[in-house]
Amino acid sequence: MDAIIWPSSWLKGFLEVAVLAIIAEGETYGYEITSRLADAGFGTVKGGTLYPVLGRLEEAGLVDTHWRAGDSGPGRKYYRLTADGGAALRERAATWRAFSDNLTALLKEHS
């Protein structure tokens, strides 16, 4: 089955909450986040899209970061959720569910 090509405006709308959800699963780094997004069916999210999101989350205090030396290559920047990040994830998830429910109800009228 061919992968769905999602409109970029849709991806930008959900990416922060999706990244928070992935980081909530456990400490991770950029490539693992993009792999997890791809595995979830959202296609390839490029670094030029992902890393600004991670930077905003870090600046907002929603994630903590640290560098870890690589085994056979350059070091990696790891991300983990802060307490504020967990609270933001719960709030944004609830808001997303309400938005999704409203849109689903509207679309049922046209099915």
Secondary structure, DSSP 4 states (H G I P E B T S, - for coil): -PPP---HHHHHHHHHHHHHHHHHTS-EEHHHHHHHHHHTT--PPPHHHHHHHHHHHHHTTSEEEEEE--SSSS-EEEEEE-HHHHHHHHHHHHHHHHHHHHHHHHHHTT-
